[in-house]
Amino acid sequence: MIPSLNSSVSALQAHVRKLGVTANNIANVISEGYKKYRASMEEGPHGGVKVNITRVDTRGYPYEVIENGQPVEKEMSNVDLTEEIPNLMIAQRGYEANLKTIQTQNKMLGSLLDTIT
C-alpha cells in the first residue's frame, strides 16, 4: 500500500476507536461506579497511528442512599461531559481530515492513471 495512504487509513481507524471510547463514556455518564476511559494516539510502526486506551480511576461524585434503613455511600461515574463533548468533536474532525486526505489521494491517482493511459 502507498505509505501516505497507509498512514491515513491507520489514522481513520484510530479516530474510530477514539470516537467509540468517547461514545461509551458518554453513554455511561449516569452509570453508578463507572470509570471512564481515555484513548490517546501516538505514532505507530511504519508511519501508522497507534491507540492506547487507559482507564481513569479518579473518584466519581459521592452520594448517599438509604438501603435497609441504613445510609450507604455510593459513587457516580467519573465522566465529565465538559471533557467528553470536546473530545468527541476533536475525534470527529480528525476523522474527517483523514478521510479528505484519502479522497484527495484517490483523485490524484485517478488523474495520474488518466494521464498515463
GIHU-V632242 format. One record per helix or strand of 3 or more residues. SS is the DSSP state (hx for helix, st for strand). FROM is the first residue (numbers start at 0). TO is the last residue. If there is no record, write none. Layout:
BEGIN
ss from to
SS FROM TO
SS FROM TO
END
This chain:
BEGIN
ss from to
hx 2 26
st 36 42
hx 44 46
st 48 54
st 61 66
st 69 74
hx 80 115
END
